């Protein structure tokens, strides 16, 4: 694709015939001269040879269009308006993506065939490496081209708006007028896309002159509820005297002389009155603040049954943990899940995602223990093409970028290497990520859920986990009880049986049910699901008996509940356990740590004395 700078100069008729050393015409512009040189030396293009236009296949065209469906919807009405302003006949209006592929077009029916012969139709590729210097313009056709870039809210090239004219008699003044209208239309598309794309964020509209607010020349800043700036248009950068790379990710309080809570109180669903606003250096501005367009989340009591989220939540402590986790996560507070292997930490996190306001946004999971240490960094942060030996040519977006706008789940976070813990902490604090091999940071908007079966506080004490990262992740800790300690084992058995049966009728006789419910389940929910899947696959006519369970169930000791010990020493130990559990608010890991025993030993003692949390 030609650079945006070249695109802004493409209203001139581009012809190699004027020579690279010309002091007048297109070659006088250094950017166009450099483009011509690339065409000759790098792309090996012959300006005297005629070639058929390169056109992508329909399936690939659909992919290009689907990727920019929102901008096409915004741009099409403006393209029609621009076509009418230019007098219709003799002009073709094109929209290409950043790779030069035509994804939308407007032209009169009478002249459509003529423009198509010149290569102006859907799917045509007007990349510099294919067609030479263009913006998106012509170097092999006798057409006049005016083109202007359309940038996304983060300043990346999103699309190019192009006007091509077959009128040879166009004067310099007419070409200048066409270019001005093209630039104006591109800015309108850019502004409308910004407003739509940032609907879920706070939007500050401002200018030095209040009468310019709501017009094309207004400054636009998007930021989240924590005040982190996620997007800015060119006018905003000019008014604030800031560079985009420096501004994105900054706190609004680092730019404007106003407290965030005071600013948020001014938010309205629709444009309201203007009010004065000052930058930190004293510049007077005027602004309006639009609040985010939020998804409606009903109160928990009005939700569908929690089992629709894919979980069995009839255990009171588990249900309470889910409710509390969902509540804090909606306020961008990180959630830390702790529990033994197999207790369903990822399923719990996925259910939180489905129940949250980000249900339609990405849910990206990364198991820090399942990926080799040498690959975790590239998996998490991504990389640019050619950053290291074996890297993909096109590079790769990391899990953090994939989760942008949604929820990132970091499983077994306790197994993350210390060096990566440092990088992750910096990303979470700055809310921007720099892929390997890149220098420009990318803003991030992710809600974070992490999980571990390890005692992270113990790892901190041993120097194997960063203390500052632990406190950054531990906004709210939810303890996922093992199956043997859950009060809803009966409901859990029915829930998992129904899921694994997948609509088939399955019957458990009394002996089979008693064996499954009394089993210790050292592998927790994961093991229970696998056993049920095997039993259902082997069942004759959907019937599962006690003998079937005994044949499949591994030879682990069953779950047995004993009466409290009657001897004085046993009673004293039971009382001591209860006292520490109460003091530690039934946090199993902390209780075990204070008693100087492992969590498994603690669970055995709880079963021994019949201790359960009421």
C-alpha positions in Angstrom: 0.0 0.0 0.0 1.3 3.5 -0.7 2.1 5.4 2.4 -0.5 7.9 3.7 1.8 10.8 2.7 1.9 9.6 -0.9 -1.9 9.1 -0.8 -2.3 12.8 0.1 -0.4 13.8 -3.0 -2.1 11.4 -5.4 -4.4 14.0 -7.0 -1.6 14.6 -9.5 -1.5 12.4 -12.6 1.3 10.0 -11.8 3.5 9.3 -14.8 7.0 7.8 -15.0 7.5 9.8 -18.1 8.2 13.0 -16.2 11.5 11.4 -14.9 12.9 10.9 -11.5 15.1 14.0 -11.8 12.3 16.4 -12.7 12.1 19.6 -10.7 8.4 20.0 -11.5 5.4 17.7 -11.3 5.0 14.6 -9.1 8.8 13.8 -9.0 9.4 17.1 -7.2 7.7 15.5 -4.1 10.4 13.4 -2.4 7.8 10.9 -1.1 6.6 10.1 -4.7 10.1 10.1 -6.0 11.1 7.5 -3.3 8.0 5.4 -4.3 9.0 5.5 -7.9 12.5 4.3 -6.9 11.0 1.4 -4.9 8.8 0.4 -7.9 11.9 0.2 -10.1 14.5 -1.2 -7.7 12.5 -3.2 -5.1 9.4 -4.3 -6.9 11.0 -4.6 -10.4 8.0 -2.9 -12.1 8.3 -1.8 -15.8 6.3 1.4 -16.3 6.1 0.7 -20.0 4.6 -2.7 -19.8 0.8 -3.3 -19.7 -0.4 -5.9 -17.2 -3.8 -7.3 -16.3 -5.2 -6.0 -13.0 -4.7 -8.4 -10.1 -8.0 -9.4 -8.5 -8.5 -11.6 -5.4 -10.9 -14.5 -5.5 -14.5 -14.0 -4.1 -13.8 -16.0 -1.0 -10.7 -13.9 -0.2 -12.7 -10.7 -1.0 -15.4 -11.7 1.5 -12.6 -12.1 4.1 -11.3 -8.6 3.4 -14.8 -7.2 3.5 -15.8 -9.0 6.7 -12.7 -7.7 8.5 -13.9 -4.1 7.8 -17.6 -4.6 7.9 -18.1 -1.8 10.3 -16.1 0.8 8.4 -17.9 -0.2 5.1 -21.2 0.5 6.8 -20.0 3.9 7.9 -18.3 4.8 4.6 -20.9 3.7 2.0 -23.3 6.5 2.7 -20.5 9.1 2.5 -19.2 7.6 -0.7 -22.7 8.0 -2.3 -22.8 11.6 -1.0 -19.3 12.3 -2.4 -20.3 10.8 -5.8 -23.3 13.2 -6.0 -21.2 16.2 -4.9 -18.8 15.5 -7.8 -21.6 15.4 -10.3 -21.8 11.6 -10.5 -20.8 10.8 -14.1 -17.2 10.4 -14.9 -16.2 9.5 -11.3 -15.7 6.2 -9.4 -15.5 6.2 -5.6 -13.5 3.4 -4.1 -12.7 2.2 -0.6 -9.8 -0.1 -0.2 -8.4 -1.8 2.9 -4.9 -1.1 4.2 -3.5 -3.7 1.8 -4.9 -2.0 -1.3 -7.8 -4.4 -2.0 -11.0 -2.7 -3.2 -13.7 -3.6 -0.7 -16.5 -1.2 -1.8 -17.2 1.1 -4.8 -19.7 3.6 -6.1 -20.1 4.7 -9.7 -22.8 5.4 -12.3 -24.2 2.4 -14.1 -23.4 3.9 -17.5 -19.7 4.2 -16.9 -19.1 1.1 -14.7 -17.8 -0.9 -17.6 -15.2 1.7 -18.5 -13.9 1.9 -14.9 -13.8 -1.9 -14.7 -11.6 -2.0 -17.8 -9.2 0.3 -15.9 -9.2 -2.2 -13.0 -11.6 -0.3 -10.7 -13.8 -3.1 -9.3 -14.3 -5.1 -6.1 -11.4 -7.3 -5.3 -8.8 -5.4 -7.4 -5.5 -5.0 -5.7 -3.8 -1.6 -5.8 -0.9 -2.3 -3.6 2.3 -0.4 -4.6 4.2 -3.7 -5.0 1.6 -4.8 -7.6 0.5 -1.6 -9.4 3.3 0.8 -8.7 3.0 4.3 -7.3 -0.7 5.1 -6.6 -2.8 6.4 -3.9 -4.9 4.2 -4.6 -4.3 5.6 -8.1 -3.2 4.7 -11.6 0.2 4.5 -13.1 -0.8 2.5 -16.2 -4.2 4.1 -16.9 -5.1 7.6 -18.1 -7.1 8.4 -15.1 -6.8 11.2 -12.5 -6.8 9.9 -8.9 -7.5 11.6 -5.6 -7.0 9.5 -2.4 -7.0 10.1 1.3 -6.2 7.7 4.2 -8.7 6.7 6.9 -7.1 6.0 10.2 -8.5 3.9 13.1 -8.9 5.4 16.7 -5.4 4.1 17.5 -3.8 5.9 14.5 -3.3 2.8 12.3 -4.1 2.9 8.6 -7.6 1.4 8.4 -8.7 2.1 4.8 -8.1 4.5 1.8 -10.9 6.5 0.1 -10.2 7.0 -3.6 -11.8 9.1 -6.3 -10.9 8.2 -9.9 -12.0 10.4 -12.8 -12.1 9.6 -16.5 -12.5 13.2 -17.5 -9.4 14.3 -19.3 -10.4 17.9 -19.4 -10.3 18.4 -15.6 -8.5 21.7 -14.7 -6.0 22.0 -11.9 -8.7 23.8 -9.9 -11.1 21.0 -10.4 -8.6 18.4 -9.3 -7.8 20.5 -6.3 -11.6 20.7 -5.5 -11.9 16.9 -5.9 -8.9 16.3 -3.6 -10.4 18.6 -0.9 -13.7 16.8 -1.0 -12.0 13.4 -0.8 -10.0 14.5 2.2 -13.1 15.9 3.9 -15.1 12.7 3.2 -12.2 10.6 4.6 -12.2 12.6 7.8 -16.0 12.2 8.1 -15.7 8.5 7.8 -12.8 8.4 10.3 -14.8 10.5 12.8 -18.0 8.4 12.5 -16.0 5.2 12.8 -14.3 6.6 15.9 -17.7 7.4 17.5 -19.1 3.9 16.7 -16.0 1.9 17.6 -15.6 3.6 21.0 -19.2 3.2 22.1 -18.2 1.1 25.1 -15.8 3.7 26.4 -16.2 7.2 27.9 -15.8 9.8 25.0 -14.5 13.3 25.6 -15.4 15.7 22.8 -13.5 19.0 23.1 -12.1 22.1 21.4 -10.6 25.5 22.2 -13.8 27.0 20.7 -17.1 25.6 22.1 -18.9 26.1 18.8 -16.6 23.6 17.1 -17.7 20.7 19.4 -19.9 18.3 17.4 -18.2 19.4 14.1 -15.5 17.6 12.1 -12.8 19.7 13.7 -13.5 18.6 17.3 -11.0 16.6 19.4 -12.0 13.1 20.5 -10.6 11.1 23.4 -11.8 7.7 24.5 -10.9 6.3 27.9 -12.1 3.6 30.4 -13.6 3.9 33.8 -10.1 4.0 35.3 -9.2 7.0 33.2 -6.8 5.2 30.9 -6.8 6.8 27.4 -7.4 4.2 24.7 -8.0 6.3 21.6 -7.4 9.8 20.2 -8.0 11.5 16.9 -5.6 13.9 15.2 -7.4 17.0 16.3 -7.1 15.9 20.0 -3.4 15.3 19.5 -3.0 18.8 18.0 -5.0 20.5 20.8 -3.1 18.7 23.5 0.3 19.0 21.8 0.9 15.3 22.4 2.1 12.4 20.4 -0.2 9.4 20.0 2.3 6.8 21.2 2.9 8.8 24.4 -0.8 9.7 25.0 -2.4 6.2 24.6 -2.3 4.3 27.9 -1.8 7.5 30.0 -4.2 8.5 32.7 -6.5 11.4 31.9 -5.4 13.1 35.1 -1.9 13.3 33.6 -3.3 15.4 30.7 -6.2 17.4 32.2 -6.4 19.5 35.3 -9.5 17.7 36.8 -10.0 14.8 39.1 -11.4 11.7 37.3 -14.3 11.3 39.7 -15.3 14.9 39.1 -15.0 14.4 35.3 -17.1 11.2 35.3 -19.9 13.0 37.1 -20.4 15.1 34.0 -21.0 12.1 31.7 -24.4 12.0 29.9 -25.8 9.4 27.5 -26.3 12.1 24.8 -24.4 15.3 24.0 -25.1 17.9 26.6 -23.9 21.4 27.3 -20.3 22.4 27.1 -18.2 23.2 30.1 -14.7 24.7 30.6 -11.8 22.4 30.9 -8.1 23.1 31.4 -5.0 21.1 30.5 -2.2 20.7 33.0 -0.2 23.5 31.4 -3.2 25.9 31.7 -4.7 25.8 28.2 -8.4 26.5 28.2 -10.6 24.1 26.4 -14.3 23.3 26.3 -15.7 19.8 26.4 -18.6 17.4 26.5 -18.5 13.9 28.0 -20.5 10.9 26.7 -20.9 7.9 29.0 -20.3 4.4 27.6 -23.0 2.5 26.0 -23.3 -0.4 28.5 -24.8 -3.8 28.1 -27.7 -4.3 30.5 -26.8 -6.9 33.1 -29.8 -8.0 35.3 -29.4 -8.5 39.0 -28.2 -12.0 40.0 -31.6 -12.9 41.5 -33.2 -12.2 38.1 -30.7 -14.2 36.1 -31.5 -17.6 34.6 -30.4 -20.6 36.8 -26.6 -20.5 37.3 -26.4 -23.9 35.7 -27.1 -22.2 32.4 -23.6 -20.8 32.7 -22.3 -24.4 32.5 -21.7 -24.8 36.3 -23.4 -26.5 39.2 -23.5 -23.8 41.9 -25.7 -25.4 44.5 -22.9 -25.4 47.0 -23.5 -22.1 49.0 -19.8 -21.1 49.3 -19.2 -21.8 45.6 -22.3 -19.8 44.5 -21.3 -16.9 46.8 -17.8 -17.0 45.3 -19.3 -16.8 41.8 -21.5 -13.9 42.7 -18.7 -11.9 44.4 -16.3 -12.6 41.6 -18.7 -11.5 38.9 -19.5 -8.3 40.9 -15.8 -7.2 41.3 -14.8 -8.3 37.8 -17.4 -5.9 36.3 -15.5 -3.1 38.2 -12.2 -4.3 36.6 -10.9 -5.9 39.8 -8.7 -9.0 39.0 -10.0 -12.4 40.3 -7.7 -15.1 41.6 -9.1 -18.7 41.6 -7.4 -21.1 44.0 -8.1 -24.8 44.2 -6.7 -28.3 43.6 -6.1 -29.6 40.2 -9.3 -30.6 38.4 -11.7 -28.5 40.5 -12.8 -26.7 37.4 -11.0 -23.4 37.5 -11.1 -22.8 33.8 -14.8 -23.7 33.6 -15.4 -21.3 36.5 -13.6 -18.5 34.6 -15.4 -19.3 31.4 -18.7 -19.1 33.2 -17.8 -15.7 34.6 -17.1 -14.5 31.1 -20.4 -15.8 29.8 -22.3 -14.1 32.7 -20.4 -10.8 32.4 -20.9 -7.7 30.3 -18.1 -8.9 28.0 -19.8 -12.1 27.0 -19.6 -11.1 23.3 -15.9 -10.3 23.6 -13.0 -12.7 23.5 -12.2 -15.2 26.3 -8.6 -16.2 25.9 -7.0 -18.9 28.2 -3.3 -19.6 28.6 -2.0 -22.5 30.7 1.3 -21.2 32.0 2.3 -24.8 33.1 1.5 -26.5 29.8 3.8 -24.3 27.6 7.6 -24.7 27.5 9.3 -21.8 29.3 11.0 -20.7 26.1 7.6 -20.2 24.4 5.5 -18.6 27.1 6.9 -15.1 26.3 6.0 -15.2 22.6 2.6 -16.8 23.4 1.7 -14.2 25.9 3.1 -11.0 24.4 3.3 -12.0 20.7 6.0 -11.1 18.2 6.7 -9.3 14.9 7.7 -11.4 11.9 11.4 -12.3 11.8 12.0 -11.5 15.5 13.8 -14.8 16.1 14.7 -18.0 14.4 11.6 -20.0 13.6 9.2 -17.1 14.0 6.3 -16.8 11.5 7.0 -14.5 8.7 3.8 -12.6 9.4 4.4 -12.5 13.1 1.8 -13.4 15.8 -0.5 -11.6 18.1 0.0 -12.7 21.7 -2.7 -13.9 24.1 -2.9 -10.4 25.6 -3.7 -8.8 22.3 -6.1 -11.6 21.4 -8.0 -10.9 24.6 -8.2 -7.1 24.0 -11.7 -5.9 24.9 -12.5 -9.2 26.6 -11.2 -11.5 29.4 -7.7 -13.1 29.7 -7.5 -16.3 31.9 -4.0 -17.2 33.1 -4.2 -20.7 34.4 -1.5 -22.1 36.8 0.0 -18.6 37.1 2.3 -19.9 39.9 4.3 -21.7 37.3 5.2 -18.5 35.3 8.9 -17.8 35.2 10.1 -14.9 37.3 11.4 -12.9 34.3 8.0 -13.1 32.7 6.3 -12.1 35.9 8.1 -8.8 35.7 7.0 -8.2 32.2 3.4 -9.2 33.0 3.3 -6.8 35.9 4.5 -3.9 33.8 1.8 -4.7 31.1 -0.9 -4.8 33.8 0.2 -1.5 35.3 0.7 0.3 32.0 -2.2 -1.4 30.2 -0.2 -1.7 27.0 2.0 -4.4 25.5 5.0 -4.4 23.3 5.3 -7.6 21.2 8.8 -9.1 20.8 10.7 -7.3 18.1 8.4 -4.3 18.2 9.1 -0.8 19.6 5.6 0.7 19.6 3.3 -0.3 22.5 -0.3 -1.5 21.8 -3.0 -0.3 24.3 -4.8 -3.0 26.1 -8.2 -3.3 27.7 -8.5 -6.7 29.4 -10.2 -8.0 32.5 -8.0 -10.6 34.2 -8.7 -13.9 35.9 -5.8 -16.0 37.1 -5.7 -19.4 38.8 -3.4 -21.7 40.6 -3.4 -24.9 42.6 -0.2 -23.7 44.4 0.0 -21.6 47.5 1.1 -18.3 46.0 1.8 -16.7 49.3 4.2 -19.6 50.1 5.9 -19.0 46.7 6.2 -15.3 47.6 7.9 -16.2 50.9 10.3 -18.6 49.0 11.2 -15.8 46.5 9.7 -17.8 43.6 6.8 -15.4 42.9 6.9 -11.6 42.8 5.1 -10.1 45.8 4.0 -7.0 43.8 2.5 -9.2 41.1 0.7 -11.3 43.7 -1.1 -8.3 45.1 -1.8 -7.0 41.6 -3.6 -10.3 40.7 -5.2 -10.9 44.1 -8.1 -8.4 43.9 -10.5 -11.1 45.1 -9.5 -14.7 45.8 -12.2 -17.4 45.3 -11.5 -20.8 46.8 -12.8 -23.7 44.7 -13.5 -26.6 47.0 -12.5 -30.1 46.0 -15.4 -32.5 45.2 -15.0 -34.4 48.5 -15.6 -31.1 50.4 -18.6 -29.9 48.4 -22.0 -29.9 49.9 -23.7 -30.3 46.4 -22.1 -33.6 45.4 -25.5 -35.1 44.6 -26.5 -32.2 42.3 -23.0 -32.1 40.8 -23.3 -35.8 39.9 -26.7 -35.2 38.2 -25.3 -32.1 36.4 -22.2 -33.8 35.0 -24.2 -37.0 34.1 -26.6 -34.9 32.0 -23.8 -33.0 30.3 -21.9 -36.2 29.4 -25.1 -38.0 28.3 -25.7 -35.3 25.6 -29.4 -35.8 25.5 -29.4 -39.6 25.9 -31.5 -41.2 28.7 -29.2 -42.5 31.5 -30.2 -44.3 34.6 -28.0 -44.9 37.7 -29.2 -47.6 40.1 -29.0 -46.9 43.9 -25.8 -48.9 44.4 -24.0 -47.1 41.5 -25.1 -43.7 42.8 -23.9 -44.6 46.4 -20.5 -45.6 45.1 -20.1 -42.5 43.0 -21.1 -40.2 45.8 -19.0 -41.8 48.5 -15.8 -41.9 46.3 -12.9 -39.6 47.3 -12.4 -38.1 43.8 -8.7 -37.1 44.1 -8.9 -35.8 40.5 -12.0 -33.8 41.4 -14.5 -32.6 38.7 -12.1 -33.6 35.8 -11.9 -37.2 37.1 -15.6 -37.4 37.8 -16.4 -36.3 34.2 -14.0 -38.8 32.7 -15.4 -41.7 34.8 -19.0 -40.7 33.9 -18.1 -40.4 30.2 -16.7 -44.0 30.3 -19.7 -45.4 32.2 -22.1 -43.8 29.7 -20.2 -45.1 26.7 -20.2 -48.7 28.2 -23.8 -48.6 29.4 -26.3 -51.1 28.0 -29.6 -49.3 27.1 -28.5 -46.3 29.2 -28.4 -48.4 32.5 -25.5 -48.1 34.9 -25.3 -50.5 37.8 -23.1 -50.9 40.9 -21.0 -53.6 39.2 -20.4 -51.2 36.3 -19.1 -48.5 38.6 -16.8 -50.9 40.5 -15.3 -52.1 37.3 -14.4 -48.6 36.1 -13.7 -46.7 39.3 -9.9 -46.7 40.2 -8.9 -48.3 43.5 -8.8 -45.2 45.6 -10.2 -45.2 49.2 -13.8 -44.1 49.3 -14.9 -40.9 51.1 -15.8 -41.9 54.6 -17.2 -39.6 57.3 -16.5 -40.4 60.9 -18.1 -39.3 64.1 -16.0 -36.8 66.1 -13.4 -38.5 68.2 -14.4 -39.1 71.8 -10.9 -39.3 73.2 -9.6 -36.0 74.8 -6.6 -35.7 72.5 -8.8 -36.2 69.4 -11.4 -33.7 70.7 -8.6 -31.1 71.4 -7.3 -31.5 67.9 -10.8 -31.1 66.4 -11.3 -27.9 68.5 -7.9 -26.6 67.4 -8.8 -27.2 63.7 -12.1 -25.4 64.1 -10.5 -22.4 65.9 -7.8 -21.9 63.2 -10.4 -22.4 60.4 -12.6 -19.7 61.9 -9.7 -17.3 62.4 -8.6 -17.8 58.8 -12.3 -17.5 57.6 -12.1 -21.1 56.3 -9.3 -20.4 53.9 -7.8 -23.9 53.6 -4.3 -22.9 52.3 -3.8 -20.3 55.0 -5.1 -22.7 57.7 -2.7 -25.5 56.6 0.2 -23.0 56.5 -0.5 -21.8 60.1 -0.8 -25.4 61.3 2.4 -26.4 59.5 0.7 -29.2 57.5 -0.1 -29.8 53.8 -3.5 -29.1 52.4 -4.1 -32.8 51.7 -3.3 -33.6 55.4 -5.7 -30.9 56.5 -8.5 -32.3 54.3 -7.9 -35.8 55.7 -8.2 -34.4 59.3 -11.4 -32.6 58.3 -12.9 -35.9 57.0 -11.6 -37.7 60.1 -13.5 -35.4 62.4 -16.5 -34.9 60.2 -15.8 -31.1 59.9 -17.8 -29.3 57.2 -18.5 -25.7 56.7 -22.1 -25.0 57.5 
